[in-house]
């Protein structure tokens, strides 16, 4: 695993550890106020980053796209910012709401960018005749 795939998988592992640490802390303290933050860490951070990490080597044309590093950095920065914003919000600091909002939109844009990269790589190399014959 190389390039953006390796970067995404490294990010996924870091999020998995962080999410599990937060989950354990909530269980031990019996304070589950950070449950939404924990869920976002595990889904956006661990699952989505791992999905991205495994997709790029499976579809090499996507991994070679010049947009793939943009996808990584936009996903990484927005997901980290979103987790920080949510942690602050659910910790009682509602002034972090704009951080979470901007980062949520950033992650959405990153996901749209991934859709463009992935679908272009999956469908862009086929001829019209090949597409017409596909079921």
C-alpha contacts under 8 A as a table, 3 or more apart, distances in Angstrom:
res1	aa1	res2	aa2	distance
1	X	5	X	6.13
1	X	6	X	5.38
1	X	57	X	7.06
2	X	5	X	5.78
2	X	6	X	4.92
2	X	7	X	7.81
3	X	6	X	5.48
3	X	7	X	6.41
3	X	63	X	7.83
4	X	7	X	4.85
4	X	8	X	5.96
4	X	53	X	7.15
4	X	56	X	7.55
4	X	63	X	7.07
4	X	68	X	6.72
4	X	69	X	6.14
4	X	72	X	6.45
5	X	8	X	5.16
5	X	9	X	6.17
5	X	52	X	6.95
5	X	53	X	4.11
5	X	54	X	6.60
5	X	55	X	7.78
5	X	56	X	5.79
5	X	57	X	6.77
5	X	63	X	7.60
6	X	9	X	5.13
6	X	10	X	6.08
6	X	53	X	6.53
7	X	10	X	5.18
7	X	11	X	6.22
7	X	53	X	7.54
7	X	72	X	7.54
8	X	11	X	5.05
8	X	12	X	6.06
8	X	49	X	5.25
8	X	50	X	6.51
8	X	52	X	6.54
8	X	53	X	4.96
8	X	72	X	6.80
9	X	12	X	4.83
9	X	13	X	6.22
9	X	49	X	6.31
9	X	50	X	5.46
9	X	53	X	5.21
9	X	54	X	7.97
10	X	13	X	5.26
10	X	14	X	6.36
11	X	14	X	5.14
11	X	15	X	6.20
11	X	45	X	7.27
11	X	46	X	7.62
11	X	49	X	6.68
11	X	76	X	7.48
12	X	15	X	5.14
12	X	16	X	6.09
12	X	45	X	5.69
12	X	46	X	4.32
12	X	47	X	7.04
12	X	48	X	7.80
12	X	49	X	5.02
12	X	50	X	5.51
13	X	16	X	4.99
13	X	17	X	6.27
13	X	46	X	6.56
14	X	17	X	5.31
14	X	18	X	6.19
14	X	46	X	7.84
15	X	18	X	4.98
15	X	19	X	5.85
15	X	41	X	6.05
15	X	42	X	6.75
15	X	45	X	5.12
15	X	46	X	5.25
16	X	19	X	5.15
16	X	20	X	6.10
16	X	41	X	7.41
16	X	42	X	6.18
16	X	45	X	7.17
16	X	46	X	5.12
17	X	20	X	5.19
17	X	21	X	6.09
18	X	21	X	5.10
18	X	22	X	6.21
18	X	41	X	7.52
19	X	22	X	5.15
19	X	23	X	6.09
19	X	38	X	5.52
19	X	39	X	7.83
19	X	41	X	5.46
19	X	42	X	5.69
20	X	23	X	4.90
20	X	24	X	6.06
21	X	24	X	5.15
21	X	25	X	6.12
22	X	25	X	5.01
22	X	26	X	6.16
22	X	34	X	7.99
22	X	38	X	6.38
23	X	26	X	5.15
23	X	27	X	6.21
23	X	35	X	7.83
23	X	38	X	6.47
24	X	27	X	5.04
24	X	28	X	6.07
25	X	28	X	5.21
25	X	29	X	6.04
26	X	29	X	5.27
26	X	30	X	5.61
26	X	31	X	5.18
26	X	32	X	5.25
26	X	33	X	7.91
26	X	34	X	7.42
26	X	35	X	7.97
27	X	30	X	5.08
27	X	31	X	7.02
27	X	32	X	7.32
28	X	31	X	7.99
31	X	34	X	7.75
32	X	35	X	5.42
33	X	36	X	7.73
33	X	90	X	6.31
33	X	91	X	7.53
34	X	37	X	5.20
34	X	38	X	6.18
34	X	87	X	6.71
34	X	90	X	5.76
34	X	91	X	7.28
35	X	38	X	4.96
35	X	39	X	6.12
36	X	39	X	5.07
36	X	40	X	6.22
36	X	86	X	7.65
36	X	90	X	7.97
37	X	40	X	5.16
37	X	41	X	6.16
37	X	83	X	6.25
37	X	86	X	5.60
37	X	87	X	5.88
37	X	90	X	7.59
38	X	41	X	5.12
38	X	42	X	6.25
39	X	42	X	5.21
39	X	43	X	6.06
40	X	43	X	5.20
40	X	44	X	5.36
40	X	45	X	6.92
40	X	83	X	7.02
41	X	44	X	5.67
41	X	45	X	4.81
41	X	46	X	6.58
41	X	83	X	6.53
42	X	45	X	5.46
42	X	46	X	4.88
42	X	47	X	6.30
43	X	46	X	5.68
43	X	47	X	4.88
43	X	48	X	6.16
44	X	47	X	6.09
44	X	48	X	5.12
44	X	49	X	6.93
44	X	79	X	6.79
45	X	48	X	6.03
45	X	49	X	5.69
45	X	79	X	6.64
46	X	49	X	5.55
46	X	50	X	6.02
47	X	50	X	5.16
47	X	51	X	6.12
48	X	51	X	5.01
48	X	52	X	6.16
49	X	52	X	5.09
49	X	53	X	6.03
50	X	53	X	4.87
50	X	54	X	6.22
51	X	54	X	5.34
51	X	55	X	6.08
52	X	55	X	5.14
52	X	56	X	6.45
53	X	56	X	5.95
53	X	57	X	7.52
54	X	57	X	6.03
54	X	58	X	6.56
55	X	58	X	5.14
55	X	59	X	6.25
56	X	59	X	5.32
56	X	60	X	6.02
56	X	62	X	5.89
56	X	63	X	4.77
57	X	60	X	5.35
57	X	63	X	6.55
59	X	62	X	5.60
59	X	63	X	6.76
59	X	118	X	7.98
59	X	121	X	7.19
59	X	122	X	7.50
60	X	63	X	4.94
60	X	64	X	6.21
61	X	64	X	5.19
61	X	65	X	6.46
61	X	121	X	5.51
62	X	65	X	5.25
62	X	68	X	7.06
62	X	117	X	5.86
62	X	118	X	5.86
62	X	120	X	7.85
62	X	121	X	5.27
63	X	68	X	6.14
64	X	68	X	7.18
65	X	68	X	5.40
65	X	117	X	7.23
66	X	69	X	6.70
66	X	70	X	7.67
67	X	70	X	5.09
67	X	71	X	6.18
67	X	113	X	7.95
67	X	117	X	7.17
68	X	71	X	4.97
68	X	72	X	6.30
68	X	114	X	7.81
68	X	117	X	7.35
69	X	72	X	4.94
69	X	73	X	6.22
70	X	73	X	5.29
70	X	74	X	5.97
71	X	74	X	5.31
71	X	75	X	5.95
71	X	110	X	5.58
71	X	111	X	7.91
71	X	113	X	6.39
71	X	114	X	6.42
72	X	75	X	5.20
72	X	76	X	5.93
73	X	76	X	5.01
73	X	77	X	5.91
74	X	77	X	5.45
74	X	78	X	5.91
74	X	106	X	6.74
74	X	107	X	6.92
74	X	110	X	5.74
75	X	78	X	5.36
75	X	79	X	5.83
75	X	106	X	7.38
75	X	107	X	5.52
75	X	110	X	5.50
75	X	111	X	7.73
76	X	79	X	5.35
76	X	80	X	6.11
77	X	80	X	5.34
77	X	81	X	6.03
77	X	103	X	7.92
78	X	81	X	5.04
78	X	82	X	5.92
78	X	103	X	4.54
78	X	104	X	6.82
78	X	106	X	5.44
78	X	107	X	5.40
79	X	82	X	5.01
79	X	83	X	6.18
79	X	103	X	6.72
79	X	104	X	7.63
79	X	107	X	6.39
80	X	83	X	5.22
80	X	84	X	6.27
81	X	84	X	5.13
81	X	85	X	6.04
81	X	99	X	6.88
81	X	100	X	6.83
81	X	103	X	5.80
82	X	85	X	5.00
82	X	86	X	6.02
82	X	99	X	6.85
82	X	100	X	4.72
82	X	101	X	7.68
82	X	103	X	5.09
82	X	104	X	6.22
83	X	86	X	5.13
83	X	87	X	6.00
83	X	100	X	7.59
84	X	87	X	5.12
84	X	88	X	6.25
84	X	100	X	7.74
85	X	88	X	5.21
85	X	89	X	6.15
85	X	96	X	5.32
85	X	97	X	6.58
85	X	99	X	5.47
85	X	100	X	4.65
86	X	89	X	4.96
86	X	90	X	5.98
86	X	96	X	7.56
86	X	97	X	7.71
86	X	100	X	6.15
87	X	90	X	5.40
87	X	91	X	5.90
88	X	91	X	4.91
88	X	92	X	6.44
88	X	93	X	5.24
88	X	94	X	7.22
88	X	96	X	6.16
89	X	92	X	5.29
89	X	93	X	4.78
89	X	94	X	4.83
89	X	95	X	7.33
89	X	96	X	5.84
89	X	97	X	6.53
90	X	93	X	7.11
90	X	94	X	7.86
93	X	96	X	6.17
94	X	97	X	5.69
95	X	98	X	7.13
96	X	99	X	5.31
96	X	100	X	6.54
97	X	100	X	5.17
97	X	101	X	6.08
98	X	101	X	4.92
98	X	102	X	6.03
99	X	102	X	5.40
99	X	103	X	6.09
100	X	103	X	5.17
100	X	104	X	5.92
101	X	104	X	5.10
101	X	105	X	6.34
102	X	105	X	5.20
102	X	106	X	6.17
103	X	106	X	4.76
103	X	107	X	6.15
104	X	107	X	5.19
104	X	108	X	6.24
105	X	108	X	4.98
105	X	109	X	6.21
106	X	109	X	5.10
106	X	110	X	6.17
107	X	110	X	4.86
107	X	111	X	6.14
108	X	111	X	5.04
108	X	112	X	6.26
109	X	112	X	4.98
109	X	113	X	6.10
110	X	113	X	4.94
110	X	114	X	6.17
111	X	114	X	4.92
111	X	115	X	6.19
112	X	115	X	4.98
112	X	116	X	6.29
113	X	116	X	5.07
113	X	117	X	6.18
114	X	117	X	5.01
114	X	118	X	5.84
115	X	118	X	5.16
115	X	119	X	5.82
116	X	119	X	5.40
116	X	120	X	5.83
117	X	120	X	5.31
117	X	121	X	6.14
118	X	121	X	5.21
118	X	122	X	6.08
119	X	122	X	4.96
119	X	123	X	5.79
119	X	124	X	7.42
120	X	123	X	5.36
120	X	124	X	4.75
120	X	125	X	7.87
121	X	124	X	5.46
121	X	125	X	6.70
122	X	125	X	7.02
123	X	126	X	5.80
126	X	130	X	5.99
126	X	131	X	6.37
127	X	130	X	5.19
127	X	131	X	6.27
128	X	131	X	5.12
128	X	132	X	6.08
129	X	132	X	5.04
129	X	133	X	6.25
130	X	133	X	5.21
130	X	134	X	6.27
131	X	134	X	5.19
